[in-house]
Amino acid sequence: MNKITLLVASILVTTTAMGQKVMTPELLWQVKKVSPIGVTKDQKNLIYKVTSTDVKTQEDTSKTYMISLAGGKASEVQDYKTLLDDKSLNKDQKYKAETDKVKLEKVFGSDYYPAFDKSNVQIYDALNYRHWDTWNDGNYEHLFVSENKDNATKVDVLKDEPFAVSEFVWTPDGTKVLYVSKKKSGTNYALSTNTDIFQYDLVTKKTTNITEGKMGYDNTPSFSSQGDFAFLSMERDGYEADKNDLIVRKGDIEINLTKNWDGTVQGYKWSNDGKKIYFNAPVGGTIQLFEVDVNFKAKKLPTVKQITKGDFDIADLKEIVGNKAIVTKTDINHAAEIYSVDLKSGALTQLTNENKEIFESIALSDVKARKIKTTDGKEMHAWVVYPPNFDPNKKYPTLLYCQGGPQSALTQFYSPRWNFQLMAAQGYIVIAPNRRGMPGHGVEWNEQISKDWGGQVMQDYLAAIDDISKESYVDKDRRGAVGASYGGYSVYYLAGIHEGRFKSFIAHNGVFDLKSMYGTTEEIFFTNWDAGGAWWEKDNKAAQKTYAQFDPSSTDLVNKWNTPMLIYVGGRDYRVPMGQGQEAYQILQLKGIKSRFIYFPEENHWVLKPQNSVIWHSEFFKWLKETL
């Protein structure tokens, strides 16, 4: 028996307790990752990738397969690129576009002092010196255009510009290439979300900002078969979770197709004839597929129509082929597999079933939607996940799951970290409320968390745990609250206001001290928007309210802490730097409260390495066993 197996064996007694296997941390990493690559040029077959992970070696092994869209058995393919359209080539395949890194700025000691090539120094004069989990090394991802057969003619479209390109697409006539970039640098970059779409003309060599004046995120440019243009756009600069609208253009005509629709778009694809656009978006605790007509002569905006319905997520919209959409589908009990969707009926047909053996071999959880009345009289959706072989005549420890974001959709996702199936399999009921701030319940509901982190949303959490606790099968003496990022903030905040509801807490990379968070996080636009501004702006009423009332590290809240807490931090998390967790842990230890601090030096805001993940889950359930 290897060390990893020994590590988890003691906490997985429920695996065979009922005579049937359930999900375990090790088994979770045996689940294959299935992802569509594309549809073949003849529109008859799907190319997809299957990735398996070896926890012992921490290495991934990928294989590529082809399967008929009509169904059947998949066959492995080695050289599939010639079977697919090459998106990097223009219409006549004369020119090729590709991205590559370019060193533009001095950063290291050796950049400034070449003689000291063994120095280990980084020098910065502005913000954006690090992002997510990487320090700025002076390189920028640029777009290059060259004649397809002669890379010697390669042209840097952003020559000498300290900006990066995130995506690109050719115009239908092949004379121009569009690319997405946030053309701000340093401190201005950290303060803004103003990403634009630029057009580079191969003939004139000129670049034009074609979304100038639109102040939020503009991205995902594409063209229909008729040459019409579409892209996604957010309205407000600095608001990363703003309503994401679908915009189309034809000549000088521009239409916001989703302006009157009370939702936010994730991804989209044109219909083959260019008369419709299909997109996926969160709704009611799920992610579903929608359609909207494109008619530039219409006198009023079109009505958005929902195509699919059910307790699942249409997690990725990959292709439209005739009257079918190629998508990935997940639910709380199943990882992503590829399906086709009949665009008229919404019927789903499964194309891949790579994880059939695993999911058929284990007992699955019962997942139910629950409607909860909030303290301000609203109806809140929640998912309740029950342990396999659930017996309503027994009592179960129960976990309140606090979602991050703070404006991330809480849907039927399947994740190697926050995995409800795994939690329930260890004998816990999980209640996951779609509290204030969640997309999929209207724009107003989604926006109510901004500048109100510790307000109504905390009452939503308490309403959720109080509501499920009315059930006889919930053990009120064994309740915990868990979460990461804003969910970790929620745990820290609830620790000061829960009034004895919870017996245990777990926080992963959570925001604890709002002032130090403002001083160390890398995307200042986020804290400016959600907190209302900087803590030192004494005349800024919104900011002063946030730092006075909604800071988990405040004296009033910390003095009420009396409950055991497990804290995880990642050494390469620059979004919520590890100092946040260190501060909270130090307070817990000095107050004599049972607590544990787990540090992952190489992990960022997530836990991505397989063995680290197994240990993360093992310590998670070990802590709950000790404290619940």
N, C-alpha and C positions, 0 to 999 in steps of 0.2 A: 504494500500500500504506500503510495507516494505521500510526500509531505502535505500537498494541497488537500488530498483526500482526508488525511488525518485531521487537518485543520477544520474541515467542515463537518466531519462525521458526527461529532458530539452534539451538534445543534440541529441535525436533520432527522431526529427520531420520528418525525411525522411521516417520513418518506414511505415507510412500509406499515405504519400503524394501522391503516385501514385496509391493508392487503393489496393496495394498488399504488404504483409510483405517483409522485407529484413532482412539480418543478423544483429544482435545486440550483444553487449558484453554479455548480459545475455543469449541469445539464443545460443551463441557460446559455453557456458559451459554446455548447455543441449545436445550438440552433444556427442554421446556415443563413447567410445574408444574401437575399435574392434581389437583383436590380436589373431593370431593363436597359439595354444599350441602344436599341433602335430597331426600326422595321426595314427589311430589305428593300432594295430599289423596286422590285416587282410588286411590293405591297402584299406579299403572301406569307412572309415568315417573320418571326420575331427573334432577334438576337438578344440573349440575356446572360448575365454573369452570376455565378454562384460562388460565394466565398466561405471557406471553412477556416476555423481558427483552432490551432493547437495550443492549449493553455500551457502545456509544459515548456514548449519552445517559444511561445508567444509569437509564432509566425502564422501568417495568413497564406492560404493556398486557394487560388482562384481558377475556375474553369469556365469556359464560354460554350454556350449551347445555342442551337437553333431549333425552333419549333414552329410548326405551321399554325397560322392564326385560326385555322379551321379546327385545330385540335390534333391530338395524336401524340406520338412519342418523340421526345427531344433527342437530338444527336449532338455530340460534341463537335465543335468547329475550332480550328487553329487560327487560320488567317481569314478573319471575317471583314476586315476593313474594306475590301473591294466589293463586298456585298451591300454596303451602306453608302448613302450619299455623303460626300466629304464636305462638311459645312465650312471648312477653311478655304475652299475654292470658290471663285466667283462664277458667274453664269457660263462663260465660255471656257472655264478652267484655265485661263491664261495666267491669272494672278492668284496668289495664295496669301492669306492673312494668318498670323500666329503671334502669340505673346512670348516675351522673354524678359528676363531681368536685366536692368541697366544700372550700373553704379553711378550715382550722380552727386552724392554728398559725402563729405568727410565726416566720419564718426569715431573711428578707432584712433588710439594713440599713434599707431603706425601710419595712419593716413596723414596726420599732422606732423609727425616726427619720424620719417622713414628710417632713420638710423636706429630707432628703437623698435625693431621688428618683433621683439619678444615681450613688449609691453602688453598689459591687459587693462586697457582704459577705454571708456566710451564718453564722448563729450557732446553735449546737446545745448542748443540755444533756444529751444522752443518745445512746446508740448507735442504730442504724438511721437514721443520718444520710445514708446512701447505700445503694443496693441494685442489684446486677447491673451496670447501666451508667447509672444515674440518681441524681441527688442528691435528697434529700427536700426538697420545696418547700412543705411544709405542707398539701398537698392530699390528700384521701382519696376513694376511689371508694365512694360511698354508694348504697344502694338506695332508689328512690323508687316509691311506689305512687300512682296517680291514677285517677279515672274516665276511661274510654277516650275520651270525647268532650269532656272538660273538664280540660285540664292545669292549670287554676287551682287545682284541689283537690289538687295533688301533695303527698304527705306523705313527708318524709325519715324512713325507718324507723330510721336510726341517728343521729338528730339529736344534734349536739354530741359524738358519740363519735369519738375519733381512731383509727378502725379502718377497714379496707377490705373490700369485698365482692368475691369472685372469681367466684361463679356463683349462680344462683337457679333455683327451679322452683315452680310452683303445685301445691297439693294438688288431688286429683281433684274435690273439691266446690267449689273456687274461693274458699273463705273464708279461706285462709291461704297465705302464701308462705314458702318455705324458702330460706335463703341460707347461704353458706359464708363464714366469717370467722375470722381469728386475732385474737381480742380481747385483744391485748397491745400495748403501745406502748414505744417507746424501747429501752432496754437489754434489757428483758424480751422484747421481740419478737425481738431478735437471738439470744437464748439458747434459744428454744423452737420446736418444730414443732407445738405443740398447737392445731391448727385444728379448729373445731367447726362443726356444722350448727345453725342457729337457725331458729325458727319464729315468724313474725309473724302475729298474728291480726287480721284487718281489723275484726272486731266489737269485741273488747275492747281493741285497740290495744296488747296486751301481747306481749312477746318472750320465748320460752322456749328455753333451750339443750337440744336433744333428744339430744345426744351427750355430755352432761356426764359426767365420770368417765372418758371415753376420752381418753388422754393424748397420742396422736400425731396424725398427719394424718387428718382425717375429711372426706370430700368426695364429689363426684359423686352427689348425692341424686337419686332418681327413683322413680316409682310405676308399678306394673303396671296392666294394664287392669282388674284386680280390686281395685285400691286398696291393694295391699301395697307396702311401702316397702323400698328398697334403698339402700345406700351403700357406699363403700370406706373402709377404716379401717386405720391402722397402730397398733400397740400402745404403742410406747415414745416418750416425749417426747425430742426432740433427735436422733432417729435417722431421717434423711430417706430412707434406703434400706431401712427396715424392711420385713418381709413385708407386702404389701398384700392385705388380706383382703376378701372380699365378704360383707357383712352384710345380712340381710333381717329385717323386722319385720312382725308382724301383731298389732295390739293390744299386749298385754303380752309376747308371745312374740318373742324375738330369737334368730336362728340365724346362726352364723358358717359359711357354706356351704363355705368353703375352709380351715377350721381344720386338717384332717388332710391337706390336699393340700400336697405339697412344692414349692410354687412361689409366684409373686407376680403378682397381677392388674394388668393395665394399664387397659383400658377394658371396658365391659360394656353390654349391652342386654337388656331383658326380651323374652321371646317374646310373640307377640300374645295368647295365651290366659293369660299370667301363670304358666304351670306350669314354665317353664324360664328360666334366664338364660344368655346366651351372652357369652363374654369372650375377649379375646386376651391372650396372655402369652408371655414368652420361654421357650423350651425347646430344649436341644441346639444352640445357635448359630443359632436361628431364632426367629421369632415366629409362633405358630399360634393357631387358633381352637378354643375349648373350649366345652363345655356342662355345666350342672349343674342337677339337678332342684330345684324349690322345693316342699316338702311339709311344712307346719307340723305335721302329725299324725305324721310319721315318727318312729320311736324311735331311729334312728341317723342320722348325717350321711350325705349323699349322696356317691356316687362321681363324681369329675370325669372327664369323657370328652373325649378329644381328637378333634376333627372333621377338621381338615386336617393333611396331612403333606407335606413336601417341602423342598427347598433354596430357600426363599423366606420373606419376612416378610409376615404379615397386619398391615400397618402401622397401619391405622385401621379400626375397626369402626363404621360410620356408622349403619346402619339394619337392622332386621329386618322383612322383608315376607313374610308367609306362611311358606313353608318355605325362604326364602332370606335370606342375610345380604348386605348391601351393604358391601364392604370396599375398601381399597386394598391393592395387592400390589406389593412391590419385590423385586429380587434384586441381587446385586453387579453384574450386567451391564445392569440395566434400572431406570429411574426409575419412580415410582409411576404406576400406571394403576388404573382402577376395575373391579372384578370383582363378580360375584354368586357366592355359595357355596351349594350345595345342602346344607342342614343335616342331611340324612340320610346322604348318600353322601360329602360333603366335596368333591365335584367343583366346580371353578372354571370360570366362564364369563366371558370378557373382554367388558366393555361398552364401554370406551374404548380407543383405540389412537393417541393423539395424537402419540406419538414414534416411530411405526413407521418413518417415512422415515429418521430418524437412525440408529436401531439396526440397520436392515437394510442400511445403507450402510457399516458399519464391521465390522472383524474383532473378534469378541468373545473374552473370556478364558475359559479352562477353569478352573473353580472346583471344588476337591475338598476334602472333609472329611478330616482326618488325626487319628488318635489318637496321643497322645504320653504316654509314661510319665514322671511327675514324680519328683523326687528323694525324695519321701516315699511312693512306691509307688502314687500315684493315677493314674487315666487322665484326660488332659486333651484336650478337643476343640479343634481349630484349623482355620481356613480357610486353604487355600493357593490363591493366585490366580496363574495363569501368564500370561506375555505371549501376546498373539495370535500364532498360527502358531508356537507353542512347539515347539522341536526338542530332545528329551532328549539328543541327542548333542553339544549345545553347552553352554557354561558361561554362567551368567547372574549378574549382581549381584543380591543378595537383601536385602530390607528386612524387619526385624522391626517390626511395627506394635504400639505400646503404647497400649491403650485408656484413655480418661479415665474420669471418674466420681467416685471409683474404682469405683463399683458400677453402672455402666451396662452394659446388655447389648451384647455384640458379636455382631451377627446379620447377616442378608443386607440390610443397609441400603444406601441410595444417597444420597450426600451431595455437595453442591457443594464441600466442603472436603476431608475425608479420603475420597477416592474411589479405591477399590482398582482399579477398571477403568482409570482414568486412569494410575495408577502403573504397572500392568502394561503398559499400552499404550506406555509409554516404554522398555520393555525390562527391567523389574524383576520378579523373583518376589517376591511379598508373602506372608509368613506372619503370620497374625493369631490368636494363641492366646487361648482363653477361660480365661485365668489365674484364680487365686484372686480372688474378689470379683465374679465375673460371675453375674447372675441367669440362671436357665434350666438350672441344674445342681444344684438342691437348695438349700435354705436354708442348710445348714451351709457349703457351698462359697462361697455368696454372702457369708457373714458373716466368713469367715476372714481377710479383708484388714483389717478394723477393728483398729486399734491394732497393726498388723503391716505397715505400708506397705513397709518395706525387708526383710521377712523372707522367708517361703516364696514370696511372689508373685515376687520377684526371681529365685529359683531356677526358678520356672515359666517365666519369660522365657528364661533361659539354656538350660533344657531344650528349649524350642521351637526356638531357633536352632541348638542342637547337633543336634537330631533332623533338621531339614530339611537340615543341612549334610552329613549322611551320603550324600545323593544326589549322584551324579556331576555333575549339571548345575548345582549350586550352586558358584559361584566363591568359595572361602573367603577369598580376598584382597580381595573386594569386597562386604563386608557392612556394612549400616548399620542404625541403630535410630532410629525416628521416633515422635513422639507429642505430644499436647496435654493441658493440665490435669494430671490425675494421670499421664497418659501423658508429659507433659513432665517431671514429677517423676521418672518411671521412667528417662527418658533421662539426667537429671542423676545419678541414683543409679548406673545402669549404667556411666556414664563412669568411676566409681571402682572398679568390681568386675569389669569385663568381661574382663580379662586378655588383651587383644589380639584378642578376637573381632571387634570392630567397627573399621571404618576411618573411619566418619563418623557424626555424630549430628545430628538436627534436633529442637529443642524449641520448642513453641508454647505461650505462656502457662502455663508449667510452674511448679510449686511448687519453690523452691530452698532457701530459708532458713526452716525451720519456725518459728523464734521470730518473725521479722519477719512471716511469714504470719499468725501468731496475732494480731499487733498491728495488722494493716491490713486483713484480710479482713472482710466485712460480716456473714456468717452465722456467729456464734460457735458455735452449736450444732453445726455441722459439724466444726469443729476440735476442739471439746470431745469429741465422740463418737469421731472417727477417731484423734485423738492421745491421747485418754485424759484430757485436761484441759489446764490452763495450764502453761507451762514453769517457772514460779516456784513451783509447788506441790511443795515438796521432799519431802513425805511421800506424794505420789501416785506409787506405783510404776509404774503403767502409763504415766503421762505422762513420768516421768523416763526410762523405757526408750525411749520414742519419740524424745525429744529427744537422748538420748545415742547411740542406735544407728542411727536411721533418718533422720538429717538429712543431705541431700546436701551441705550447706555445711560439714560437719565437716572438721576438719584432716586426718584420716586419709584421707577420700575425695578431697578436692580435691587433695591432694598426689599422687594417683595419676592425675590427669587428664593425658592426653597425646594426645588425639584431636580432630581438627577438629570444630567444632560451629557450626551455624547456629541463631540464636535469634530468634523472632518475639515481639513484645509488642503488646498493644492499649492505647491510651491511656485508653479508657473501660472497661477491665476492672477492676471493683471486687471480683470474686470472687477472682481471683489477680492482685493489683495489679502493675503493670509493673516495680516495683522488684525483684521476684523475678528477672526476666530481666536487668535491669541489673546486679545483683550478680554473676550467673553470667558475663555477658559481660566485665565488668571483670576478673574473675579470669583468664579465658581470655586476654585481651589482655596482662595483666601477667605471665602465665606464658609468653608468646610462642607460644601455640597458635593456629593458624589458626582464625579465627572471624569471624562476620558477625552484625550486629545490625540487625534490620529492625523499624521502629516504624510502627504504623498509628494515628495520633492519634485518629481518630474511630471506630475499631472497638472492640467489647467483647471478650468471651471468644471470639467467633467472628470470621469475616471475612465480612461481609454485603454489602458494596458490590461490584458486578460487576467494575469495573476493578481494585479492590484485590485481588479474588479471583484475577483473571488474573495479576496481578503476583506474588501469593503463590505460585501454582503455578509460574510461570516461574522465580522465584528458587529454589523448592524443587528443580526439576530441574536448574537451572544449578549449584546447590551440589553436587548428587549427581554431576553430570558432572565437576566440578572435583576432587572428593574420592574418588569411587569409580572 
